[in-house]
Amino acid sequence: MPKVKTVYSCSACGAQASKWAGQCADCGAWNTMIEVVQQPSAKSARFAGYAGESGHVGIQDLASISPDDVARTPTGIGEFDRVLGGGMVVGSVVLIGGDPGIGKSTLLLQTLATLSERYSTLYVSGEESPQQISLRAHRLKLPLAGMRLLPETRVEGITETALREKPQVLVVDSIQTIYTEQLQSAPGSVAQVRESAAQLVRFAKQTGTALFIVGHVTKDGQLAGPRVLEHMVDTVLYFEGDSGSRYRVIRAFKNRFGAVNELGVFAMTELGLREVSNPSAIFLSRHEQPVSGSAIMVTVEGSRPLLVEVQALVDESHLGNPRRVTVGLEHNRLAMLLAVLHRHGGVATQDQDVFVNVVGGVRVTETGADLAVLLAVLSSLRNRPLPQGLVVFGEVGLAGEIRPVPNGQDRLKEAAKHGFELAIVPAANVAKQRIGGMKVVGVHRLEEALGQL
């Protein structure tokens, strides 16, 4: 077996050194020297003796490759299947991140409990003891028949056991606790996370095992460890929302087998995570009386239209620089929209504090929320509620034009299904045929939208 050699590489410029140093001698960057394997051992390069092992593949003609659909295996949890793109794929690697206590381990434990009735599964725990996992499974009242547990943190031990047991579904919780004997650094370091993940991904691809990896996140909400970790896997899922809230939202940020930005909504109960069949209902506040500063819009997350409520609070500012605070929306876009409202709507807010929030903890990244934000701001500023049963969406340009948004027909159908009777939308998104009993008003400019109110 060839001897393993390690070097220290600068993550900023790529320079290598035989010893660690606080500062890179080439580029001068501080604390960028990380341990990497220069010559990995031949043992981890191949996982022989397993059915489905990939052999040597030569050059192929793309036209001769059949574009058949990828076979998917349902997990038994509908919202989880939606985020994955329809189910698990053989040999796929899924990375799941989220805040501590938000439900990552609970979701995967529930998934394995369902899959163990039909497939061979293995749960590798590097953080919790078998007694802790057993306690959680009994508390959730999960079927335990067929579920197998491996408390192991050494990646070589994990792959050796998996080769012997041959699971079809493998869960590793979490990648920050796994280490490889090829490196001397502590578990959780950049080098250990990258090398351990590389060996697990190689194992999944060569053996056809569906692999789920749990990843910790930093205080900024990003996956801890090297950025290359997200490039190595096929799918990256994030838990969104507050861990103290009842509802959990899973968003797909990367998916080689499905749509990105797909959304799955769950509710945390005494028996674990449960699917939410009507997500639009949890994002709407059913006020007994009309309130100012509230506008309902329809956003599209992946392939699903969702009704969300945008709330705004405009109050007199006693500061030299009025505050602009957003929750669930981009901060800079709010400042731009307020400038458009002043220039093309004649409404000034330069002496007002403006706070905008998307109800339910959902994060709206598309520009279709522009018109809803402006109408909510105007409603709060004038202290006049918007008409009941009104839904709005549309992108607002710097010239004051209302630009169309994708999936306009699907948005209107979703609003009509929930009983909305009036819609103010871009003129290009007006349906040619009447949708239910809804009245759809198409506008070309911001002045027209304000005039309709």
C-alpha distance (Angstrom), angle and dihedral (degrees) to the residues before:
residue distance angle dihedral
M1 . . .
P2 3.82 . .
K3 3.78 115.7 .
V4 3.80 115.5 -103.3
K5 3.79 112.8 -119.5
T6 3.77 123.6 -166.8
V7 3.77 129.6 -162.9
Y8 3.77 134.6 -179.6
S9 3.78 116.2 -113.8
C10 3.81 128.3 -167.2
S11 3.79 110.6 -120.9
A12 3.82 89.8 -153.6
C13 3.81 103.4 51.1
G14 3.83 104.7 5.1
A15 3.80 96.4 -118.7
Q16 3.82 115.7 153.4
A17 3.79 131.6 -141.4
S18 3.79 134.2 178.6
K19 3.82 93.3 -131.3
W20 3.77 134.2 39.4
A21 3.78 118.9 -101.8
G22 3.76 133.0 179.2
Q23 3.81 92.1 -129.1
C24 3.79 129.0 39.7
A25 3.80 109.8 -116.9
D26 3.83 92.3 -147.6
C27 3.81 106.4 45.9
G28 3.81 100.9 14.1
A29 3.83 95.3 -125.4
W30 3.80 116.9 151.6
N31 3.83 126.2 -127.3
T32 3.80 94.1 1.0
M33 3.82 100.5 117.0
I34 3.81 110.1 108.9
E35 3.79 130.2 177.1
V36 3.82 116.1 -108.3
V37 3.79 134.8 174.2
Q38 3.78 112.6 -108.5
Q39 3.81 97.6 -175.4
P40 3.84 113.0 20.0
S41 3.78 116.0 -154.5
A42 3.78 118.1 -97.2
K43 3.82 91.1 -124.9
S44 3.79 94.2 72.8
A45 3.76 94.9 44.2
R46 3.81 96.0 79.2
F47 3.77 135.8 26.5
A48 3.79 101.1 -153.5
G49 3.75 128.4 -177.4
Y50 3.80 97.6 43.7
A51 3.79 127.2 115.6
G52 3.76 111.6 -108.8
E53 3.79 95.8 29.9
S54 3.78 110.2 162.6
G55 3.78 113.9 -121.5
H56 3.77 132.4 -167.3
V57 3.81 112.3 -47.4
G58 3.79 120.5 -165.5
I59 3.78 129.9 -157.3
Q60 3.81 113.4 -55.4
D61 3.76 133.2 -163.9
L62 3.80 109.2 -114.7
A63 3.80 91.8 -144.2
S64 3.81 90.2 59.3
I65 3.82 94.1 54.7
S66 3.80 112.4 97.7
P67 3.83 112.6 -126.1
D68 3.79 93.3 -142.6
D69 3.78 118.2 161.0
V70 3.77 116.0 -96.7
A71 3.80 111.5 -103.7
R72 3.80 110.5 -114.6
T73 3.77 131.1 -161.5
P74 3.83 116.3 -149.6
T75 3.78 114.2 -129.0
G76 3.79 93.5 -149.8
I77 3.83 92.1 -113.4
G78 3.80 109.1 97.8
E79 3.80 98.6 -157.8
F80 3.80 91.2 47.8
D81 3.81 90.3 50.3
R82 3.81 89.7 51.0
V83 3.79 92.5 55.2
L84 3.81 91.7 45.8
G85 3.81 90.2 53.1
G86 3.81 98.2 -104.2
G87 3.81 103.1 -30.5
M88 3.79 142.5 -47.0
V89 3.79 122.6 -34.4
V90 3.80 123.2 -145.9
G91 3.80 110.1 -101.9
S92 3.81 93.9 8.9
V93 3.81 123.0 140.8
V94 3.81 118.5 -145.6
L95 3.80 122.2 -168.4
I96 3.83 115.9 -158.6
G97 3.81 120.3 -166.8
G98 3.78 134.6 177.3
D99 3.78 146.6 128.9
P100 3.81 119.3 -61.9
G101 3.80 112.9 -81.7
I102 3.79 95.6 13.1
G103 3.81 95.0 118.7
K104 3.82 110.2 -90.4
S105 3.80 95.9 130.7
T106 3.79 92.0 38.7
L107 3.80 92.7 55.0
L108 3.80 93.8 47.9
L109 3.80 92.1 45.9
Q110 3.80 89.7 52.6
T111 3.81 90.4 47.1
L112 3.80 93.1 51.5
A113 3.80 90.9 46.7
T114 3.81 88.9 58.0
L115 3.81 95.8 41.8
S116 3.82 94.8 45.9
E117 3.79 89.4 72.6
R118 3.81 90.4 65.3
Y119 3.80 108.2 17.3
S120 3.78 141.0 39.0
T121 3.81 109.5 -99.6
L122 3.80 137.8 179.0
Y123 3.81 128.3 -164.1
V124 3.81 114.1 -157.1
S125 3.78 112.4 -162.1
G126 3.78 121.1 -166.9
E127 3.80 97.3 163.5
E128 3.80 108.4 38.2
S129 3.77 130.3 49.8
P130 3.82 120.8 -120.0
Q131 3.81 89.2 -107.5
Q132 3.81 91.7 56.2
I133 3.80 92.2 49.8
S134 3.80 91.2 46.6
L135 3.79 90.1 50.7
R136 3.80 91.5 52.5
A137 3.81 92.9 46.2
H138 3.81 91.6 52.0
R139 3.81 91.4 45.9
L140 3.81 89.6 53.3
K141 3.83 89.7 45.2
L142 3.80 92.6 -128.6
P143 3.82 123.7 170.1
L144 3.80 104.3 -104.7
A145 3.80 99.2 -171.9
G146 3.79 110.3 119.4
M147 3.81 96.2 9.5
R148 3.80 113.5 130.5
L149 3.80 125.0 -164.4
L150 3.80 130.4 -159.7
P151 3.83 119.8 -171.8
E152 3.81 100.4 -157.6
T153 3.79 136.6 133.5
R154 3.83 101.1 -179.3
V155 3.80 110.3 93.6
E156 3.81 92.4 -150.6
G157 3.80 89.5 56.2
I158 3.79 91.2 48.2
T159 3.80 94.1 52.8
E160 3.82 92.9 44.0
T161 3.80 91.7 52.3
A162 3.80 92.2 44.2
L163 3.81 90.6 51.7
R164 3.78 89.6 53.2
E165 3.83 97.4 42.8
K166 3.84 95.5 36.3
P167 3.83 99.2 -150.7
Q168 3.78 118.6 -167.8
V169 3.82 92.0 -150.8
L170 3.81 122.1 36.9
V171 3.82 126.8 -173.3
V172 3.83 121.9 -166.4
D173 3.81 114.9 -166.8
S174 2.96 106.3 -147.5
I175 3.80 132.6 -2.0
Q176 3.84 91.8 -159.4
T177 3.82 90.4 65.9
I178 3.82 95.8 48.5
Y179 3.80 120.4 94.1
T180 3.78 137.4 179.8
E181 3.80 126.4 -136.2
Q182 3.79 89.9 -133.3
L183 3.82 90.9 76.3
Q184 3.78 132.0 54.4
S185 3.80 96.9 -153.3
A186 3.80 122.1 105.9
P187 3.83 122.1 -91.7
G188 3.78 111.9 -89.1
S189 3.79 95.1 35.3
V190 3.78 119.8 127.1
A191 3.80 93.8 -105.9
Q192 3.82 94.6 46.8
V193 3.81 94.0 47.9
R194 3.79 92.9 48.3
E195 3.82 96.9 45.6
S196 3.81 94.6 42.0
A197 3.80 91.5 49.1
A198 3.81 90.6 47.6
Q199 3.81 91.6 55.2
L200 3.81 92.4 47.2
V201 3.80 92.5 48.1
R202 3.81 90.8 48.4
F203 3.80 89.7 50.6
A204 3.82 92.5 50.2
K205 3.80 93.7 48.7
Q206 3.80 96.0 47.1
T207 3.80 96.4 43.6
G208 3.81 100.5 36.0
T209 3.80 93.6 -121.3
A210 3.81 119.2 155.0
L211 3.81 103.5 -127.0
F212 3.81 128.4 -161.4
I213 3.82 117.5 -168.9
V214 3.80 124.0 -168.9
G215 3.81 115.0 -146.6
H216 3.78 131.0 -167.9
V217 3.81 120.7 -128.1
T218 3.78 130.9 -140.3
K219 3.79 125.3 -121.2
D220 3.81 87.4 -91.4
G221 3.80 90.8 59.4
Q222 3.81 95.8 -108.7
L223 3.79 124.5 127.8
A224 3.77 110.0 -91.1
G225 3.77 116.6 -120.9
P226 3.79 132.1 35.8
R227 3.78 120.3 -15.1
V228 3.79 88.7 -128.8
L229 3.82 87.8 72.6
E230 3.81 90.2 76.4
H231 3.82 91.0 50.4
M232 3.79 93.4 52.1
V233 3.81 96.1 58.3
D234 3.80 129.8 67.6
T235 3.80 98.9 -133.9
V236 3.80 132.9 26.8
L237 3.81 117.9 -163.1
Y238 3.80 126.2 -175.4
F239 3.78 130.0 -163.8
E240 3.80 109.3 -135.1
G241 3.77 130.4 -165.7
D242 3.78 134.9 44.6
S243 3.79 117.9 -47.8
G244 3.82 87.8 -138.0
S245 3.79 92.0 59.1
R246 3.78 121.9 90.5
Y247 3.78 94.9 -128.5
R248 3.80 126.4 71.2
V249 3.80 125.2 -161.9
I250 3.82 122.5 -161.1
R251 3.79 117.5 -162.7
A252 3.81 127.4 -169.9
F253 3.81 109.6 -134.9
K254 3.78 94.0 174.1
N255 3.78 129.9 17.7
R256 3.79 126.3 164.4
F257 3.80 90.4 -172.9
G258 3.81 101.9 42.4
A259 3.79 148.3 10.3
V260 3.78 121.0 -48.0
N261 3.82 121.1 -129.2
E262 3.79 88.5 31.8
L263 3.78 110.9 156.3
G264 3.79 132.5 -142.4
V265 3.80 120.7 -171.8
F266 3.81 124.2 -155.9
A267 3.78 136.5 173.6
M268 3.81 119.9 -140.6
T269 3.80 109.9 -130.6
E270 3.80 136.5 164.7
L271 3.80 88.0 -88.3
G272 3.80 95.6 50.3
L273 3.79 131.0 -100.0
R274 3.79 116.1 -8.9
E275 3.79 126.8 -169.5
V276 3.81 119.8 -106.2
S277 3.80 106.8 -137.0
N278 3.83 94.6 -168.7
P279 3.83 107.7 35.4
S280 3.81 93.8 171.6
A281 3.80 90.0 67.8
I282 3.82 94.2 62.3
F283 3.81 93.5 50.9
L284 3.83 93.7 54.4
S285 3.80 124.2 79.7
R286 3.77 109.5 -144.2
H287 3.81 100.6 -144.8
E288 3.79 116.3 -165.2
Q289 3.80 89.4 -144.8
P290 3.82 129.1 27.6
V291 3.80 111.2 -91.5
S292 3.77 129.9 -161.5
G293 3.77 121.9 -115.6
S294 3.82 96.3 36.0
A295 3.82 125.8 114.8
I296 3.80 129.5 171.9
M297 3.80 119.1 -140.0
V298 3.80 136.8 172.6
T299 3.79 116.9 -125.9
V300 3.80 127.5 -176.0
E301 3.79 117.7 -133.2
G302 3.79 108.8 -172.7
S303 3.79 103.1 -49.7
R304 3.81 96.9 -22.0
P305 3.83 126.0 91.1
L306 3.80 112.5 -145.0
L307 3.77 131.6 -168.8
V308 3.80 110.9 -134.9
E309 3.76 133.3 174.6
V310 3.79 120.2 -126.8
Q311 3.80 114.0 -158.3
A312 3.79 126.3 -166.3
L313 3.78 132.2 -172.0
V314 3.80 118.8 -165.1
D315 3.81 116.9 -173.4
E316 3.77 136.2 165.2
S317 3.79 111.9 -86.5
H318 3.78 124.4 -135.8
L319 3.79 93.4 -171.8
G320 3.77 130.4 92.6
N321 3.81 89.5 -123.0
P322 3.83 111.8 38.3
R323 3.78 113.9 -134.2
R324 3.81 123.9 -109.1
V325 3.80 109.8 -164.9
T326 3.81 125.6 174.8
V327 3.80 131.6 -177.5
G328 3.80 114.8 -168.0
L329 3.82 93.8 3.6
E330 3.80 136.2 78.8
H331 3.78 111.6 -88.1
N332 3.81 97.5 -146.4
R333 3.79 92.2 50.7
L334 3.80 91.0 58.5
A335 3.81 90.9 56.7
M336 3.80 90.0 50.1
L337 3.81 92.9 48.9
L338 3.80 92.0 50.4
A339 3.81 89.1 53.5
V340 3.83 90.1 51.2
L341 3.83 89.9 48.6
H342 3.79 90.0 54.1
R343 3.80 96.5 43.8
H344 3.80 100.1 42.3
G345 3.81 102.9 19.5
G346 3.79 100.0 41.1
V347 3.83 92.2 -128.6
A348 3.82 115.4 130.2
T349 3.81 122.2 -157.4
Q350 3.80 100.8 165.4
D351 3.83 91.1 116.8
Q352 3.80 95.4 43.3
D353 3.80 133.8 86.7
V354 3.83 109.4 -128.4
F355 3.80 122.3 -158.1
V356 3.84 120.3 -178.2
N357 3.79 125.3 -173.7
V358 3.81 134.9 177.9
V359 3.81 108.2 -141.0
G360 3.80 119.8 -124.5
G361 3.80 98.8 29.5
V362 3.81 94.6 -85.5
R363 3.81 116.9 144.4
V364 3.80 116.4 -135.8
T365 3.80 113.6 -156.8
E366 3.79 101.4 165.9
T367 3.80 125.6 93.9
G368 3.81 92.8 -124.9
A369 3.82 88.4 91.3
D370 3.83 93.5 66.7
L371 3.80 97.1 93.7
A372 3.81 93.0 44.3
V373 3.81 90.9 51.9
L374 3.80 93.2 51.2
L375 3.80 94.0 47.1
A376 3.81 91.2 48.2
V377 3.82 90.3 50.1
L378 3.80 91.8 48.9
S379 3.81 91.4 47.0
S380 3.80 91.8 53.0
L381 3.81 93.1 44.3
R382 3.81 93.1 51.9
N383 3.83 92.3 35.8
R384 3.80 89.7 -130.7
P385 3.83 120.6 129.6
L386 3.77 120.1 -128.5
P387 3.82 116.4 -113.8
Q388 3.79 114.9 -78.7
G389 3.78 114.4 -107.4
L390 3.83 92.5 29.8
V391 3.79 122.3 137.7
V392 3.81 124.5 -179.0
F393 3.78 138.5 -177.6
G394 3.79 136.3 160.4
E395 3.79 143.3 118.2
V396 3.80 117.7 -98.7
G397 3.80 117.4 -146.0
L398 3.79 127.8 -152.4
A399 3.80 90.2 -106.5
G400 3.80 90.6 57.8
E401 3.82 95.4 -104.1
I402 3.79 122.2 140.6
R403 3.79 106.9 -129.6
P404 3.83 124.4 -158.6
V405 3.79 122.7 -106.7
P406 3.83 129.9 -147.8
N407 3.82 122.0 -91.4
G408 3.78 94.3 21.7
Q409 3.81 94.1 158.7
D410 3.79 93.1 50.8
R411 3.80 90.3 50.9
L412 3.79 92.6 52.2
K413 3.81 92.4 47.5
E414 3.79 90.5 51.6
A415 3.82 91.0 50.8
A416 3.81 92.2 47.5
K417 3.81 90.5 50.2
H418 3.82 89.3 59.0
G419 3.79 94.3 49.9
F420 3.80 103.1 -99.4
E421 3.80 112.1 155.1
L422 3.82 104.2 -172.6
A423 3.79 130.7 45.2
I424 3.81 130.4 -177.1
V425 3.79 107.5 -161.6
P426 3.81 139.5 151.1
A427 3.79 112.0 -70.6
A428 3.81 91.0 -119.3
N429 3.83 90.4 58.5
V430 3.81 95.8 54.9
A431 3.80 109.9 121.7
K432 3.79 117.6 -119.4
Q433 3.79 90.1 -140.9
R434 3.78 125.0 48.7
I435 3.80 113.4 -100.0
G436 3.80 109.1 -141.6
G437 3.78 112.0 -62.2
M438 3.78 95.1 -35.3
K439 3.79 121.8 128.0
V440 3.80 109.6 -142.0
V441 3.81 118.9 -160.1
G442 3.79 117.0 -165.3
V443 3.81 119.3 -153.5
H444 3.79 131.3 -171.5
R445 3.80 100.7 -167.2
L446 3.79 139.4 27.6
E447 3.80 91.4 -110.9
E448 3.79 89.9 60.0
A449 3.80 92.3 51.2
L450 3.80 91.6 51.2
G451 3.79 90.2 46.4
Q452 3.80 91.2 56.1
L453 3.78 89.2 61.8
